[in-house]
Amino acid sequence: MESILITGASGFIGSFITEEAVRRGYAVWAGMRLSSSKRYLKDASIRFIELDYAHPEVLKEQLKAHVAAHGAFSQIVHCAGVTKCADKADFERVNYLHTRHFVEALRALDMVPKTFVYLSSLSIFGPIHEDTYAPITEADEPKPNTAYGVSKLKAERYLQELADFPFVILRPTGVYGPREKDYFLMAKSIKAHTDFSVGYKRQDITFVYVKDVVQAVFLAIEKSALRRSYFLSDGEVYQSRAFSDYIIQELGNPWVLRIKSPLWVLKVVSVVAEAWAKLWHTTSTLNTDKYKIMKQRNWRCDITPAQQELGYKPQYQLERGVHETIAWYKEEGWL
C-alpha cells in the first residue's frame, strides 16, 4: 500500500485531499499541529504526524523517527501555509522558508517521494493583462503585488531550481466550497440583506471548487507529470456579481441592498483593519493584501495544459458549486 503525507491536513483544502486519499486506499498521514482541530479528519485509518518546519534539526529528527517506524512517504501533498497573517513577514517565513526547510530535510534524509505536489496560487502572477483581459498563461512573467503571492512565488522558484526534485505545482484561482470561511462571509452578509462589491471597472473572475482541486492533485500523482506547473479553474469566466447572485438564489432570493464601493474607500478600510489586527496580534480577512486581490480586474487563466496533460475535467461550474456549498453551510448551522 502506498503511503501519502498531506501537510496542512486540518485546513480547508487539506482536509478534502485527506478524505479523498483515504477513499483511494492510501495509507494516509495527516501532517498538522497536534493542537489543530480534527473535525474533518474522523476516519479511523488516518494517522497523524506533527512536523516542526521552523526548526530544521528538529524536523529532521521527526522525519527520521517516522522512517524508522513506518518507512518513507510514497507521495507528498504540501498544503501547509498561510493566506493571511498579522505580520507580513510571516508569509515568507511560513510559505517559503518552511517549504524550503521541509524539502531540504527530505533530500538530506533520502526521503524524496515519487511526487511532491505543491499547492501554490494564481496570485503569484499579480495584476497582468488588465488592458486586454487575456488569460494568464505559464509563459507570462509573474509579477505578484501581495506578500502572499511573493511568498508562494519564492517557494515555486526554489522547487524549480532543484534539478532532480519531482515536484508538480498547482496554481488554483479562488477556491471555494464547504468549510471555507472567507467566501462564507459573503453568504453571511447576503443573508443579512447586504451585498458589498468594489470598483467600477469590468472585473473578470474565475473560481474553482475544492473538489476539482482535489481531482487535480490525484491526477498529478497518477500521471507522474513531474516538474510541471498547472493553473486550475472551472474553465469559465464570471463577472463580479456572479457569486453573490448564485448565493442570493440559494438563499431563496431575499431582498438585498447592493453597495458598490469605490476602490479608495476599500483601501482606507483595509489599511485600518490591518493596523487594528496587528495591534491586537490577530488576523483580519480585510487587509492590504486582500485589497490588492479585490482590486485586480483580470483573473482569467489558461487551464488547457492541465486538461491535456493531466486529463483534468472540472466537474463543478459555479452554480453547482455554490448550491452544494450553501447547502453545507445550512446543514452545519453556519447560515
Secondary structure in CASP SS format (residue, H / E / C, confidence):
PFRMAT SS
TARGET T0000
AUTHOR 0000-0000-0000
METHOD secondary structure of the structure
MODEL  1
M C 1.00
E C 1.00
S E 1.00
I E 1.00
L E 1.00
I E 1.00
T E 1.00
G C 1.00
A C 1.00
S C 1.00
G C 1.00
F H 1.00
I H 1.00
G H 1.00
S H 1.00
F H 1.00
I H 1.00
T H 1.00
E H 1.00
E H 1.00
A H 1.00
V H 1.00
R H 1.00
R C 1.00
G C 1.00
Y C 1.00
A E 1.00
V E 1.00
W E 1.00
A E 1.00
G E 1.00
M C 1.00
R C 1.00
L C 1.00
S C 1.00
S C 1.00
S C 1.00
K C 1.00
R C 1.00
Y C 1.00
L C 1.00
K C 1.00
D C 1.00
A C 1.00
S C 1.00
I C 1.00
R E 1.00
F E 1.00
I E 1.00
E C 1.00
L C 1.00
D C 1.00
Y C 1.00
A C 1.00
H C 1.00
P H 1.00
E H 1.00
V H 1.00
L H 1.00
K H 1.00
E H 1.00
Q H 1.00
L H 1.00
K H 1.00
A H 1.00
H H 1.00
V H 1.00
A H 1.00
A H 1.00
H H 1.00
G C 1.00
A C 1.00
F C 1.00
S C 1.00
Q E 1.00
I E 1.00
V E 1.00
H E 1.00
C C 1.00
A C 1.00
G C 1.00
V C 1.00
T C 1.00
K C 1.00
C C 1.00
A C 1.00
D C 1.00
K C 1.00
A H 1.00
D H 1.00
F H 1.00
E H 1.00
R H 1.00
V H 1.00
N H 1.00
Y H 1.00
L H 1.00
H H 1.00
T H 1.00
R H 1.00
H H 1.00
F H 1.00
V H 1.00
E H 1.00
A H 1.00
L H 1.00
R H 1.00
A H 1.00
L C 1.00
D C 1.00
M C 1.00
V C 1.00
P C 1.00
K C 1.00
T E 1.00
F E 1.00
V E 1.00
Y E 1.00
L E 1.00
S C 1.00
S C 1.00
L H 1.00
S H 1.00
I H 1.00
F H 1.00
G C 1.00
P C 1.00
I C 1.00
H C 1.00
E C 1.00
D C 1.00
T C 1.00
Y C 1.00
A C 1.00
P C 1.00
I E 1.00
T C 1.00
E C 1.00
A C 1.00
D C 1.00
E C 1.00
P C 1.00
K C 1.00
P C 1.00
N C 1.00
T C 1.00
A H 1.00
Y H 1.00
G H 1.00
V H 1.00
S H 1.00
K H 1.00
L H 1.00
K H 1.00
A H 1.00
E H 1.00
R H 1.00
Y H 1.00
L H 1.00
Q H 1.00
E H 1.00
L C 1.00
A C 1.00
D C 1.00
F C 1.00
P C 1.00
F E 1.00
V E 1.00
I E 1.00
L E 1.00
R E 1.00
P E 1.00
T C 1.00
G E 1.00
V E 1.00
Y E 1.00
G C 1.00
P C 1.00
R C 1.00
E C 1.00
K C 1.00
D H 1.00
Y H 1.00
F H 1.00
L H 1.00
M H 1.00
A H 1.00
K H 1.00
S H 1.00
I H 1.00
K H 1.00
A C 1.00
H C 1.00
T E 1.00
D E 1.00
F E 1.00
S E 1.00
V E 1.00
G C 1.00
Y C 1.00
K C 1.00
R C 1.00
Q C 1.00
D E 1.00
I E 1.00
T C 1.00
F E 1.00
V E 1.00
Y E 1.00
V H 1.00
K H 1.00
D H 1.00
V H 1.00
V H 1.00
Q H 1.00
A H 1.00
V H 1.00
F H 1.00
L H 1.00
A H 1.00
I H 1.00
E H 1.00
K H 1.00
S C 1.00
A C 1.00
L C 1.00
R C 1.00
R E 1.00
S E 1.00
Y E 1.00
F E 1.00
L E 1.00
S C 1.00
D C 1.00
G C 1.00
E C 1.00
V C 1.00
Y E 1.00
Q E 1.00
S C 1.00
R C 1.00
A H 1.00
F H 1.00
S H 1.00
D H 1.00
Y H 1.00
I H 1.00
I H 1.00
Q H 1.00
E H 1.00
L C 1.00
G C 1.00
N C 1.00
P C 1.00
W C 1.00
V C 1.00
L E 1.00
R E 1.00
I E 1.00
K E 1.00
S E 1.00
P C 1.00
L H 1.00
W H 1.00
V H 1.00
L H 1.00
K H 1.00
V H 1.00
V H 1.00
S H 1.00
V H 1.00
V H 1.00
A H 1.00
E H 1.00
A H 1.00
W H 1.00
A H 1.00
K H 1.00
L H 1.00
W C 1.00
H C 1.00
T C 1.00
T C 1.00
S C 1.00
T C 1.00
L C 1.00
N C 1.00
T H 1.00
D H 1.00
K H 1.00
Y H 1.00
K H 1.00
I H 1.00
M H 1.00
K H 1.00
Q C 1.00
R C 1.00
N E 1.00
W C 1.00
R C 1.00
C E 1.00
D C 1.00
I C 1.00
T H 1.00
P H 1.00
A H 1.00
Q H 1.00
Q H 1.00
E H 1.00
L H 1.00
G C 1.00
Y C 1.00
K C 1.00
P C 1.00
Q C 1.00
Y C 1.00
Q C 1.00
L H 1.00
E H 1.00
R H 1.00
G H 1.00
V H 1.00
H H 1.00
E H 1.00
T H 1.00
I H 1.00
A H 1.00
W H 1.00
Y H 1.00
K H 1.00
E H 1.00
E C 1.00
G C 1.00
W C 1.00
L C 1.00
END
